[in-house]
Amino acid sequence: MDESGLGATVHAEEALLGLLLPFWQLVIGAVVLVVLVLSVGRLARRGRSRMTTALLVTAAVIAGFTALGVLLEG
């Protein structure tokens, strides 16, 4: 069979999407990092007790997302 027809176009589109996907992940990661740094700075200015509560909530959210990811993966 010849691969030069419609199949080649589909492969090219998939390759282009494969190249763009890491870029969007990088953009999303950068935005999350900026928001995280800003919110940690704000929490640090508000005091120690709020910082402790925020860390506990963040740890619970991370554990929840991890458990959900493991459950949905299998």
N, C-alpha and C positions, 0 to 999 in steps of 0.2 A: 504494500500500500504506500501511497505517496503522502508524506506529511505536510505538503506545502499548501494546503487549502485552508479551510475554516479551522482545522485543528491547530495550525501554526498561529493563527490569530488568538485563539483561546490561550495557548501557552504563553504568548507574549503579554497578554493582559494579566495573567497570573504572575508572571515574572515582575511586571511593573508594580503590581500590588504588593508583592513580596519585598520589593525595594522600599516602598513607601511606608509599610507597616512599622518598621523600627523607628522611622522618623517621627511618626505620630506618637509612638510610645515614649520617645524621648521628650517630645513637647509636653505630653500629659505628665510625665515624671517631673519635669522642670517646674510646671505650674504647681503641682502638689508640694514640691520641695519649698517653693517660695511661700505658699500659704502656711505650711508647717512652721517655717522659720518665723514668720510674722506672728502667728498665733502663740508660739512658745515665748517669744519676746513679750507679748502682751500679758500672758499668764504669769511670767516671772515678775513683771512689775506689779501685779495685783497681790502677790504675797505667797507665802509658803503653803498655807493650807489649801488654797485653790490649786496650786501646782500639784500637790499630792493627789487631790481628787481627780484632776485632769489626767495624771499619769495612770491612775487606777482604771479610769474609764477607757483610756486609750488601750491599755493592756487587755481589757475585757473585749473591746472591739476587735483587736488583732486576733485574739484567741478564737472569737466567734467566726471571723472570716476564714481563719485557717481550718477550723472544724468543718465549716460549710464547704470549703473547697475540697477537703478530703472526702466528704460524704458524696459530693456531686461528681467527683472524679471516677469513683469506682462503680 
